Amino acid sequence: MYMIKRYISDFTGIAISLIALGVVAGVVFGDVPFVGAISNSFVATVSALGDAGAVGALVLAILVAVSD
């Protein structure tokens, strides 16, 4: 069970790093096909969380707790 949790944790860390790299690359290089999709999705997620108000804050807290 410990190994499964470790693999999931490692995979999540890699995924978050790749998403962050994609957002930074989108800001630096502009509209690159794959990177543009990541930054557009990120902006849409942030916008949806902002529009949701208290529910958005709750979802954000859950996402932060899961990523730790």
C-alpha atoms as a printed R data frame, in Angstrom:
   type eleno elety resid chain resno       x      y       z
1  ATOM     1    CA   MET     A     1   0.000  0.000   0.000
2  ATOM     2    CA   TYR     A     2   2.872  2.352   0.801
3  ATOM     3    CA   MET     A     3   4.346  1.798  -2.672
4  ATOM     4    CA   ILE     A     4   1.051  2.685  -4.353
5  ATOM     5    CA   LYS     A     5   0.770  5.908  -2.359
6  ATOM     6    CA   ARG     A     6   4.371  6.739  -3.207
7  ATOM     7    CA   TYR     A     7   3.805  6.153  -6.939
8  ATOM     8    CA   ILE     A     8   0.667  8.291  -6.896
9  ATOM     9    CA   SER     A     9   2.498 11.028  -5.004
10 ATOM    10    CA   ASP     A    10   5.421 10.930  -7.432
11 ATOM    11    CA   PHE     A    11   3.104 10.981 -10.443
12 ATOM    12    CA   THR     A    12   1.143 13.912  -9.021
13 ATOM    13    CA   GLY     A    13   4.356 15.840  -8.388
14 ATOM    14    CA   ILE     A    14   5.522 15.248 -11.951
15 ATOM    15    CA   ALA     A    15   2.130 16.253 -13.361
16 ATOM    16    CA   ILE     A    16   2.065 19.491 -11.352
17 ATOM    17    CA   SER     A    17   5.617 20.283 -12.458
18 ATOM    18    CA   LEU     A    18   4.710 19.717 -16.111
19 ATOM    19    CA   ILE     A    19   1.633 21.920 -15.806
20 ATOM    20    CA   ALA     A    20   3.698 24.687 -14.201
21 ATOM    21    CA   LEU     A    21   6.334 24.338 -16.932
22 ATOM    22    CA   GLY     A    22   3.609 24.546 -19.580
23 ATOM    23    CA   VAL     A    23   2.145 27.710 -18.070
24 ATOM    24    CA   VAL     A    24   5.573 29.364 -17.855
25 ATOM    25    CA   ALA     A    25   6.415 28.300 -21.417
26 ATOM    26    CA   GLY     A    26   3.088 29.718 -22.593
27 ATOM    27    CA   VAL     A    27   3.880 33.049 -20.973
28 ATOM    28    CA   VAL     A    28   7.448 33.154 -22.316
29 ATOM    29    CA   PHE     A    29   6.931 31.787 -25.846
30 ATOM    30    CA   GLY     A    30   3.344 32.852 -26.513
31 ATOM    31    CA   ASP     A    31   0.951 30.672 -28.482
32 ATOM    32    CA   VAL     A    32   2.676 27.314 -28.948
33 ATOM    33    CA   PRO     A    33   0.224 24.515 -29.916
34 ATOM    34    CA   PHE     A    34   0.511 22.224 -26.882
35 ATOM    35    CA   VAL     A    35   1.590 24.887 -24.416
36 ATOM    36    CA   GLY     A    36  -1.214 27.211 -25.471
37 ATOM    37    CA   ALA     A    37  -3.786 24.582 -24.537
38 ATOM    38    CA   ILE     A    38  -2.265 24.253 -21.069
39 ATOM    39    CA   SER     A    39  -2.249 27.978 -20.398
40 ATOM    40    CA   ASN     A    40  -5.799 28.374 -21.747
41 ATOM    41    CA   SER     A    41  -6.997 25.550 -19.497
42 ATOM    42    CA   PHE     A    42  -5.196 27.071 -16.521
43 ATOM    43    CA   VAL     A    43  -6.760 30.482 -17.130
44 ATOM    44    CA   ALA     A    44 -10.197 28.880 -17.526
45 ATOM    45    CA   THR     A    45  -9.763 26.978 -14.250
46 ATOM    46    CA   VAL     A    46  -8.689 30.089 -12.361
47 ATOM    47    CA   SER     A    47 -11.562 32.042 -13.888
48 ATOM    48    CA   ALA     A    48 -14.072 29.335 -12.939
49 ATOM    49    CA   LEU     A    49 -12.753 29.261  -9.372
50 ATOM    50    CA   GLY     A    50 -13.041 33.032  -9.172
51 ATOM    51    CA   ASP     A    51 -16.610 33.014 -10.495
52 ATOM    52    CA   ALA     A    52 -17.663 30.263  -8.103
53 ATOM    53    CA   GLY     A    53 -16.995 32.340  -4.965
54 ATOM    54    CA   ALA     A    54 -17.085 30.316  -1.749
55 ATOM    55    CA   VAL     A    55 -17.473 27.033  -3.601
56 ATOM    56    CA   GLY     A    56 -14.406 27.929  -5.658
57 ATOM    57    CA   ALA     A    57 -12.431 28.611  -2.481
58 ATOM    58    CA   LEU     A    58 -13.507 25.238  -1.108
59 ATOM    59    CA   VAL     A    59 -12.477 23.451  -4.305
60 ATOM    60    CA   LEU     A    60  -9.156 25.293  -4.277
61 ATOM    61    CA   ALA     A    61  -8.546 24.211  -0.672
62 ATOM    62    CA   ILE     A    62  -9.298 20.608  -1.627
63 ATOM    63    CA   LEU     A    63  -6.933 20.776  -4.607
64 ATOM    64    CA   VAL     A    64  -4.155 22.190  -2.441
65 ATOM    65    CA   ALA     A    65  -4.728 19.510   0.201
66 ATOM    66    CA   VAL     A    66  -4.643 16.753  -2.409
67 ATOM    67    CA   SER     A    67  -1.465 18.077  -4.020
68 ATOM    68    CA   ASP     A    68   0.391 18.117  -0.683
